[in-house]
Amino acid sequence: MSPLLLSLKLAVVTTFVLSLIGLPLAWWLSKKRTILRMFAEVLITMPLVLPPSVLGFYLLLAFSPQQGLGKWLHNVFDVQLVFSFPGLVLASVIYSLPFMAGPLRSALQQLPPSLAQASYTLGKSEWQTFRYVLLPNIKPALLTATVLTFAHTLGEFGVVLMIGGNIPGVTRVASVAVYDAVEQMNYDLAQNYSAALFVITFLLLTGVFIYNRSYDKIQS
């Protein structure tokens, strides 16, 4: 059960962190397009098209305790991100960011401008407008982004393997355990891990589609 529990822990922590980062970031990206926002969106979207091993390789280089930023973190704060759970969280946050920010940005852009303008006319601040006017109107997108982020993190393989390795109880998540079991030709164990991930992901996505369908019916 250790790899499955570690995968669930990683998915929960990553989703929580990205919910704090993704909402304000998506709000900022949904505003008038500028060169800065365009480049920010490109960087955020790149994990969708880059091979996970490439992203994992550069993270491994960046946070290696033998050089650069990783060496500075290790010497100054005694923090080692490579081959550690915090390193998995950092890699997962970067890799899963587009799954949180993307749906939220699209939903905010689709809202009629009159909603925010009416709020500003009533004297509400930008934060109050976002919190009490815009956010309640993107509930389906918020749920979709949260579940996609959770499910995507749950199934990560290349990035977590590159930066975390395969340390039992520390960085050996379920996807890595599947790969390890197949290499050892232990197909029964690989089947158990794979089936658990399949069932969890299927139930999560089914729940999202049911909620969004019910929400659309209520709105209509």
C-alpha positions as CSV (number, residue, x, y, z in Angstrom):
1,M,0.0,0.0,0.0
2,S,2.9,2.4,0.5
3,P,3.3,3.5,-3.2
4,L,-0.4,4.1,-3.5
5,L,-0.6,6.1,-0.3
6,L,2.4,8.1,-1.3
7,S,0.8,8.8,-4.7
8,L,-2.4,10.0,-3.0
9,K,-0.4,12.1,-0.6
10,L,1.5,13.7,-3.5
11,A,-1.7,14.3,-5.4
12,V,-3.4,16.0,-2.4
13,V,-0.5,18.2,-1.6
14,T,0.1,19.2,-5.2
15,T,-3.6,20.0,-5.8
16,F,-3.7,22.1,-2.6
17,V,-0.6,24.1,-3.6
18,L,-1.9,24.6,-7.2
19,S,-5.3,25.7,-6.0
20,L,-3.5,28.5,-4.1
21,I,-1.4,29.4,-7.1
22,G,-3.7,28.5,-10.0
23,L,-6.6,30.7,-9.2
24,P,-4.8,34.1,-9.0
25,L,-2.6,33.1,-11.9
26,A,-5.6,32.2,-14.1
27,W,-7.3,35.5,-13.1
28,W,-4.2,37.4,-14.1
29,L,-3.9,35.5,-17.4
30,S,-7.6,36.0,-18.2
31,K,-7.2,39.8,-18.4
32,K,-6.2,41.8,-21.4
33,R,-3.4,40.0,-23.4
34,T,0.0,41.5,-23.2
35,I,3.5,40.3,-24.3
36,L,4.2,39.4,-20.7
37,R,1.0,37.4,-20.3
38,M,1.6,35.7,-23.6
39,F,5.1,34.5,-22.6
40,A,3.8,33.4,-19.1
41,E,1.1,31.4,-20.8
42,V,3.7,29.8,-23.1
43,L,5.8,28.7,-20.2
44,I,2.8,27.4,-18.3
45,T,1.6,25.4,-21.3
46,M,5.0,23.9,-22.2
47,P,4.7,20.9,-19.7
48,L,1.8,19.7,-21.9
49,V,4.0,19.2,-24.9
50,L,7.5,18.6,-23.5
51,P,8.5,15.0,-22.8
52,P,8.3,14.5,-19.0
53,S,11.8,13.2,-19.0
54,V,13.1,16.5,-20.5
55,L,11.4,18.6,-17.8
56,G,12.6,16.1,-15.1
57,F,16.1,16.3,-16.5
58,Y,16.3,20.1,-16.2
59,L,14.7,20.0,-12.7
60,L,17.3,17.4,-11.8
61,L,20.1,19.7,-13.0
62,A,18.6,22.8,-11.4
63,F,18.2,21.3,-7.9
64,S,21.1,18.9,-7.8
65,P,23.0,19.5,-4.5
66,Q,26.3,19.6,-6.4
67,Q,25.6,22.7,-8.5
68,G,23.6,25.9,-9.1
69,L,20.4,26.5,-7.2
70,G,20.4,23.1,-5.6
71,K,23.8,23.6,-4.2
72,W,22.8,27.0,-2.7
73,L,19.7,25.6,-1.1
74,H,21.7,22.7,0.4
75,N,24.5,24.9,1.7
76,V,22.3,27.8,3.0
77,F,19.1,26.1,4.1
78,D,20.2,22.4,4.3
79,V,17.4,21.6,1.9
80,Q,17.7,18.8,-0.7
81,L,15.0,18.6,-3.3
82,V,16.4,15.8,-5.4
83,F,15.4,12.3,-4.3
84,S,13.0,13.7,-1.7
85,F,9.2,14.1,-1.3
86,P,9.4,18.0,-1.4
87,G,11.2,17.6,-4.7
88,L,8.3,15.4,-6.0
89,V,5.9,18.1,-4.9
90,L,7.9,20.9,-6.7
91,A,8.1,18.8,-9.9
92,S,4.4,17.9,-9.7
93,V,3.4,21.6,-9.2
94,I,5.3,22.6,-12.3
95,Y,4.2,19.7,-14.4
96,S,0.5,19.9,-13.4
97,L,0.2,23.7,-13.4
98,P,-1.5,23.8,-16.9
99,F,-4.2,21.4,-15.8
100,M,-5.2,23.8,-13.0
101,A,-4.6,27.2,-14.7
102,G,-5.8,26.3,-18.1
103,P,-9.5,25.5,-17.4
104,L,-9.8,28.3,-14.9
105,R,-8.4,30.9,-17.4
106,S,-10.8,29.7,-20.1
107,A,-13.8,29.8,-17.8
108,L,-12.9,33.4,-16.6
109,Q,-12.5,34.6,-20.1
110,Q,-15.9,33.2,-21.1
111,L,-17.7,35.2,-18.4
112,P,-19.5,38.3,-19.7
113,P,-17.5,41.5,-18.9
114,S,-20.7,43.1,-17.6
115,L,-20.5,40.9,-14.4
116,A,-17.2,42.6,-13.3
117,Q,-18.3,46.0,-14.6
118,A,-21.5,45.9,-12.5
119,S,-19.5,44.9,-9.4
120,Y,-17.0,47.8,-9.9
121,T,-20.0,50.2,-10.4
122,L,-21.2,49.1,-7.0
123,G,-17.9,50.0,-5.4
124,K,-16.4,46.5,-5.1
125,S,-12.7,46.0,-5.3
126,E,-11.0,43.7,-7.8
127,W,-10.5,41.1,-5.1
128,Q,-14.1,41.3,-3.9
129,T,-15.3,41.1,-7.5
130,F,-13.2,38.0,-8.1
131,R,-14.2,36.3,-4.8
132,Y,-17.9,37.0,-4.7
133,V,-18.9,37.5,-8.3
134,L,-16.6,35.7,-10.7
135,L,-15.6,32.7,-8.7
136,P,-19.1,31.5,-8.0
137,N,-19.8,31.5,-11.7
138,I,-16.9,29.1,-12.6
139,K,-17.7,26.3,-10.1
140,P,-17.7,23.6,-12.8
141,A,-14.4,24.7,-14.2
142,L,-13.0,24.9,-10.7
143,L,-14.0,21.3,-10.0
144,T,-12.8,20.1,-13.3
145,A,-9.4,21.8,-12.8
146,T,-9.0,20.4,-9.3
147,V,-9.9,16.8,-10.4
148,L,-7.7,16.9,-13.5
149,T,-4.8,18.2,-11.4
150,F,-5.3,15.5,-8.8
151,A,-5.7,12.7,-11.4
152,H,-2.8,13.9,-13.5
153,T,-0.5,14.0,-10.5
154,L,-1.6,10.6,-9.4
155,G,-0.5,9.1,-12.7
156,E,2.8,11.0,-13.2
157,F,5.8,8.9,-14.1
158,G,8.6,10.5,-16.0
159,V,9.0,13.7,-14.0
160,V,8.8,12.0,-10.6
161,L,11.2,9.2,-11.6
162,M,13.8,11.7,-12.9
163,I,13.8,14.0,-9.8
164,G,12.7,11.5,-7.1
165,G,14.1,8.2,-8.2
166,N,12.7,4.9,-6.7
167,I,13.2,5.1,-3.0
168,P,10.7,2.9,-1.1
169,G,8.5,5.0,1.3
170,V,10.1,8.3,0.1
171,T,9.7,8.8,-3.6
172,R,8.4,5.4,-4.9
173,V,4.9,6.4,-6.1
174,A,2.5,4.0,-7.6
175,S,3.4,4.7,-11.3
176,V,7.0,4.0,-10.5
177,A,6.0,0.9,-8.6
178,V,4.2,-0.4,-11.8
179,Y,7.3,0.1,-13.9
180,D,9.4,-1.6,-11.3
181,A,7.1,-4.5,-11.0
182,V,7.0,-5.0,-14.8
183,E,10.8,-4.9,-14.9
184,Q,10.8,-7.7,-12.3
185,M,8.2,-9.6,-14.4
186,N,5.9,-9.4,-11.3
187,Y,2.8,-8.8,-13.4
188,D,0.3,-9.6,-10.6
189,L,1.7,-6.7,-8.5
190,A,1.8,-4.4,-11.5
191,Q,-1.9,-5.3,-12.2
192,N,-2.8,-4.5,-8.6
193,Y,-1.2,-1.0,-8.8
194,S,-2.6,-0.3,-12.3
195,A,-6.1,-1.4,-11.4
196,A,-6.1,0.8,-8.3
197,L,-5.0,3.8,-10.3
198,F,-7.5,3.1,-13.1
199,V,-10.4,2.8,-10.7
200,I,-9.5,6.0,-8.7
201,T,-9.1,8.0,-11.9
202,F,-12.3,6.6,-13.5
203,L,-14.4,7.4,-10.4
204,L,-13.0,10.9,-10.2
205,L,-13.6,11.8,-13.8
206,T,-17.1,10.2,-13.7
207,G,-18.0,12.3,-10.7
208,V,-16.9,15.5,-12.5
209,F,-18.9,14.7,-15.6
210,I,-22.0,13.9,-13.6
211,Y,-21.6,17.2,-11.6
212,N,-21.1,19.3,-14.6
213,R,-24.0,17.8,-16.4
214,S,-26.3,18.4,-13.4
215,Y,-25.0,21.9,-13.1
216,D,-25.7,22.6,-16.8
217,K,-29.3,21.3,-16.4
218,I,-29.9,23.5,-13.3
219,Q,-28.5,26.6,-15.1
220,S,-30.6,26.0,-18.2
